[in-house]
Amino acid sequence: MPIITDQLTKHDIEEAIRLARANYVELINKFVKPHGPTSSLCIAQVEAEVREYLSDALTACYGGFVEAVLAKDQTSGDLIGFTIVLRGNDPKDCGINYAVVSVTQRRQGILREMLKGIQARYNHIGLSCSVDKVPYYEALGFHITGPDLTQVAMCCGIDKPDARMGALDFSLNSKIAEAVATFRRVHGLKAEGMLSKMGEIQEDRFKYVDGYVAKRLSGISHADAS
């Protein structure tokens, strides 16, 4: 089994960003396909968010409302997974902001091990994930609570629809702004049309997720609902 720790270093942050970049399709809060035309924007968003949230976990630069749980290879010490936890207004509430395990290390119970300590400390744990990840989180004790745009909202423990977690505002993030500027420069007049098309795809996904959640909450299985 890997080493599970909450001890975070600057080097860990850089490794986490590389891991997030490799798995951005799973982590982005949008419905995207690998290597799509807007992948550079998605990667920039994921990288910026992981960096800033983990910086708070390390230095409390934004108030110290973020926790990080890391999974490291027992032999090499390499980072093979991480979970970013945002504390809620209620000290017994938290939200899973990001959780990922390296593709080469999956199906070994690593995410379960990272979540054990979190589940022991908090009464309410919220998260949102893509439809295809729902069965994995159900196996870890989470249940569906509703739709969340392109993702499915889930929680473990006490249902608290009004639970609020700390969060950062990335609307003015310089790295994301640079990525958008580069995207517009590279694609020129086509850029607006590409962004508009992406918006349409997200709108279609909202409807799909709404339908999936409605079916699941009525008792239909994941396989039949998706």
Contacts in CASP RR format, 6 or more apart in sequence:
PFRMAT RR
TARGET T0000
AUTHOR 0000-0000-0000
METHOD contacts of the structure
MODEL  1
MPIITDQLTKHDIEEAIRLARANYVELINKFVKPHGPTSSLCIAQVEAEV
REYLSDALTACYGGFVEAVLAKDQTSGDLIGFTIVLRGNDPKDCGINYAV
VSVTQRRQGILREMLKGIQARYNHIGLSCSVDKVPYYEALGFHITGPDLT
QVAMCCGIDKPDARMGALDFSLNSKIAEAVATFRRVHGLKAEGMLSKMGE
IQEDRFKYVDGYVAKRLSGISHADAS
1 74 0 8 1.000
1 108 0 8 1.000
1 113 0 8 1.000
2 71 0 8 1.000
2 72 0 8 1.000
2 73 0 8 1.000
2 74 0 8 1.000
2 80 0 8 1.000
2 81 0 8 1.000
2 105 0 8 1.000
2 110 0 8 1.000
2 113 0 8 1.000
3 71 0 8 1.000
3 72 0 8 1.000
3 73 0 8 1.000
3 74 0 8 1.000
3 77 0 8 1.000
4 69 0 8 1.000
4 70 0 8 1.000
4 71 0 8 1.000
4 113 0 8 1.000
4 114 0 8 1.000
4 116 0 8 1.000
5 69 0 8 1.000
5 70 0 8 1.000
5 72 0 8 1.000
6 67 0 8 1.000
6 68 0 8 1.000
6 69 0 8 1.000
6 70 0 8 1.000
7 70 0 8 1.000
8 54 0 8 1.000
8 57 0 8 1.000
8 58 0 8 1.000
8 68 0 8 1.000
8 70 0 8 1.000
9 58 0 8 1.000
10 58 0 8 1.000
12 54 0 8 1.000
12 68 0 8 1.000
12 70 0 8 1.000
12 79 0 8 1.000
12 82 0 8 1.000
13 50 0 8 1.000
13 51 0 8 1.000
13 54 0 8 1.000
13 55 0 8 1.000
13 58 0 8 1.000
15 78 0 8 1.000
15 79 0 8 1.000
16 50 0 8 1.000
16 54 0 8 1.000
16 68 0 8 1.000
16 70 0 8 1.000
16 79 0 8 1.000
16 81 0 8 1.000
16 82 0 8 1.000
17 47 0 8 1.000
17 50 0 8 1.000
17 51 0 8 1.000
19 79 0 8 1.000
19 80 0 8 1.000
19 81 0 8 1.000
19 82 0 8 1.000
19 100 0 8 1.000
19 102 0 8 1.000
20 27 0 8 1.000
20 46 0 8 1.000
20 47 0 8 1.000
20 50 0 8 1.000
20 98 0 8 1.000
20 100 0 8 1.000
21 43 0 8 1.000
21 46 0 8 1.000
21 47 0 8 1.000
22 102 0 8 1.000
22 103 0 8 1.000
23 100 0 8 1.000
23 103 0 8 1.000
24 39 0 8 1.000
24 42 0 8 1.000
24 43 0 8 1.000
24 46 0 8 1.000
25 32 0 8 1.000
25 33 0 8 1.000
25 34 0 8 1.000
25 42 0 8 1.000
26 100 0 8 1.000
26 130 0 8 1.000
26 133 0 8 1.000
27 46 0 8 1.000
27 98 0 8 1.000
27 100 0 8 1.000
28 42 0 8 1.000
28 45 0 8 1.000
28 46 0 8 1.000
29 128 0 8 1.000
29 149 0 8 1.000
29 150 0 8 1.000
29 151 0 8 1.000
30 42 0 8 1.000
30 150 0 8 1.000
30 198 0 8 1.000
30 202 0 8 1.000
31 130 0 8 1.000
31 150 0 8 1.000
31 201 0 8 1.000
31 202 0 8 1.000
31 205 0 8 1.000
32 38 0 8 1.000
32 39 0 8 1.000
32 42 0 8 1.000
32 198 0 8 1.000
37 187 0 8 1.000
37 194 0 8 1.000
38 183 0 8 1.000
38 194 0 8 1.000
38 195 0 8 1.000
38 198 0 8 1.000
40 179 0 8 1.000
40 182 0 8 1.000
40 183 0 8 1.000
41 176 0 8 1.000
41 179 0 8 1.000
41 180 0 8 1.000
41 183 0 8 1.000
43 179 0 8 1.000
44 175 0 8 1.000
44 176 0 8 1.000
44 178 0 8 1.000
44 179 0 8 1.000
44 180 0 8 1.000
45 170 0 8 1.000
45 176 0 8 1.000
45 179 0 8 1.000
47 175 0 8 1.000
48 170 0 8 1.000
48 173 0 8 1.000
48 175 0 8 1.000
48 176 0 8 1.000
49 97 0 8 1.000
49 98 0 8 1.000
49 168 0 8 1.000
49 170 0 8 1.000
50 84 0 8 1.000
50 98 0 8 1.000
52 62 0 8 1.000
52 168 0 8 1.000
52 170 0 8 1.000
52 173 0 8 1.000
53 66 0 8 1.000
53 84 0 8 1.000
53 86 0 8 1.000
53 97 0 8 1.000
53 98 0 8 1.000
53 168 0 8 1.000
54 66 0 8 1.000
54 68 0 8 1.000
54 82 0 8 1.000
54 84 0 8 1.000
55 61 0 8 1.000
55 62 0 8 1.000
56 62 0 8 1.000
56 63 0 8 1.000
56 64 0 8 1.000
56 65 0 8 1.000
56 66 0 8 1.000
56 168 0 8 1.000
57 64 0 8 1.000
57 66 0 8 1.000
57 67 0 8 1.000
57 68 0 8 1.000
57 84 0 8 1.000
58 68 0 8 1.000
62 168 0 8 1.000
65 86 0 8 1.000
65 87 0 8 1.000
65 88 0 8 1.000
65 166 0 8 1.000
66 84 0 8 1.000
66 85 0 8 1.000
66 86 0 8 1.000
66 87 0 8 1.000
66 97 0 8 1.000
67 84 0 8 1.000
67 85 0 8 1.000
67 87 0 8 1.000
67 94 0 8 1.000
67 118 0 8 1.000
68 82 0 8 1.000
68 83 0 8 1.000
68 84 0 8 1.000
68 85 0 8 1.000
69 82 0 8 1.000
69 83 0 8 1.000
69 85 0 8 1.000
69 114 0 8 1.000
69 115 0 8 1.000
69 117 0 8 1.000
69 118 0 8 1.000
70 79 0 8 1.000
70 81 0 8 1.000
70 82 0 8 1.000
70 114 0 8 1.000
71 79 0 8 1.000
71 80 0 8 1.000
71 81 0 8 1.000
71 82 0 8 1.000
71 101 0 8 1.000
71 105 0 8 1.000
71 110 0 8 1.000
71 113 0 8 1.000
71 114 0 8 1.000
72 78 0 8 1.000
72 79 0 8 1.000
72 80 0 8 1.000
73 80 0 8 1.000
73 105 0 8 1.000
80 101 0 8 1.000
80 102 0 8 1.000
80 104 0 8 1.000
80 105 0 8 1.000
80 110 0 8 1.000
81 100 0 8 1.000
81 101 0 8 1.000
81 102 0 8 1.000
81 105 0 8 1.000
81 110 0 8 1.000
81 114 0 8 1.000
82 98 0 8 1.000
82 99 0 8 1.000
82 100 0 8 1.000
82 114 0 8 1.000
83 96 0 8 1.000
83 98 0 8 1.000
83 99 0 8 1.000
83 111 0 8 1.000
83 114 0 8 1.000
83 115 0 8 1.000
83 118 0 8 1.000
84 96 0 8 1.000
84 97 0 8 1.000
84 98 0 8 1.000
84 99 0 8 1.000
85 94 0 8 1.000
85 95 0 8 1.000
85 96 0 8 1.000
85 97 0 8 1.000
85 118 0 8 1.000
86 94 0 8 1.000
86 95 0 8 1.000
86 96 0 8 1.000
86 97 0 8 1.000
86 165 0 8 1.000
86 166 0 8 1.000
86 167 0 8 1.000
87 93 0 8 1.000
87 94 0 8 1.000
87 165 0 8 1.000
87 166 0 8 1.000
88 94 0 8 1.000
88 95 0 8 1.000
88 163 0 8 1.000
88 164 0 8 1.000
88 165 0 8 1.000
88 166 0 8 1.000
89 163 0 8 1.000
89 164 0 8 1.000
89 165 0 8 1.000
89 166 0 8 1.000
90 124 0 8 1.000
90 160 0 8 1.000
90 163 0 8 1.000
92 122 0 8 1.000
92 123 0 8 1.000
92 124 0 8 1.000
93 122 0 8 1.000
93 123 0 8 1.000
93 124 0 8 1.000
93 125 0 8 1.000
93 160 0 8 1.000
93 163 0 8 1.000
93 164 0 8 1.000
93 165 0 8 1.000
94 118 0 8 1.000
94 121 0 8 1.000
94 122 0 8 1.000
94 124 0 8 1.000
94 125 0 8 1.000
94 126 0 8 1.000
94 165 0 8 1.000
95 125 0 8 1.000
95 126 0 8 1.000
95 127 0 8 1.000
95 165 0 8 1.000
96 118 0 8 1.000
96 125 0 8 1.000
96 126 0 8 1.000
96 127 0 8 1.000
97 165 0 8 1.000
99 111 0 8 1.000
99 114 0 8 1.000
99 115 0 8 1.000
99 127 0 8 1.000
101 110 0 8 1.000
101 111 0 8 1.000
111 136 0 8 1.000
111 140 0 8 1.000
112 140 0 8 1.000
115 140 0 8 1.000
118 125 0 8 1.000
119 125 0 8 1.000
119 156 0 8 1.000
123 157 0 8 1.000
123 158 0 8 1.000
124 155 0 8 1.000
124 156 0 8 1.000
124 157 0 8 1.000
124 158 0 8 1.000
124 159 0 8 1.000
124 160 0 8 1.000
124 163 0 8 1.000
125 142 0 8 1.000
125 155 0 8 1.000
125 156 0 8 1.000
125 157 0 8 1.000
126 142 0 8 1.000
126 153 0 8 1.000
126 154 0 8 1.000
126 155 0 8 1.000
126 156 0 8 1.000
126 163 0 8 1.000
126 165 0 8 1.000
127 137 0 8 1.000
127 142 0 8 1.000
127 153 0 8 1.000
127 154 0 8 1.000
127 155 0 8 1.000
128 148 0 8 1.000
128 151 0 8 1.000
128 152 0 8 1.000
128 153 0 8 1.000
128 154 0 8 1.000
129 137 0 8 1.000
129 151 0 8 1.000
129 152 0 8 1.000
129 154 0 8 1.000
130 150 0 8 1.000
130 151 0 8 1.000
130 152 0 8 1.000
131 151 0 8 1.000
131 152 0 8 1.000
131 208 0 8 1.000
131 209 0 8 1.000
131 212 0 8 1.000
131 226 0 8 1.000
132 226 0 8 1.000
134 144 0 8 1.000
134 152 0 8 1.000
134 154 0 8 1.000
134 216 0 8 1.000
134 222 0 8 1.000
135 222 0 8 1.000
137 154 0 8 1.000
138 144 0 8 1.000
138 154 0 8 1.000
138 222 0 8 1.000
140 156 0 8 1.000
141 156 0 8 1.000
142 154 0 8 1.000
142 155 0 8 1.000
142 156 0 8 1.000
143 154 0 8 1.000
143 155 0 8 1.000
143 156 0 8 1.000
144 152 0 8 1.000
144 153 0 8 1.000
144 154 0 8 1.000
144 213 0 8 1.000
144 216 0 8 1.000
144 217 0 8 1.000
145 153 0 8 1.000
145 154 0 8 1.000
145 155 0 8 1.000
145 159 0 8 1.000
145 161 0 8 1.000
146 152 0 8 1.000
146 153 0 8 1.000
146 213 0 8 1.000
146 217 0 8 1.000
147 153 0 8 1.000
147 206 0 8 1.000
147 209 0 8 1.000
147 210 0 8 1.000
147 211 0 8 1.000
147 212 0 8 1.000
147 213 0 8 1.000
148 209 0 8 1.000
149 202 0 8 1.000
149 205 0 8 1.000
149 206 0 8 1.000
149 209 0 8 1.000
150 202 0 8 1.000
150 205 0 8 1.000
150 206 0 8 1.000
150 209 0 8 1.000
151 209 0 8 1.000
152 209 0 8 1.000
152 212 0 8 1.000
152 213 0 8 1.000
170 176 0 8 1.000
183 191 0 8 1.000
184 191 0 8 1.000
187 194 0 8 1.000
211 225 0 8 1.000
212 225 0 8 1.000
212 226 0 8 1.000
215 224 0 8 1.000
215 225 0 8 1.000
216 222 0 8 1.000
216 225 0 8 1.000
END
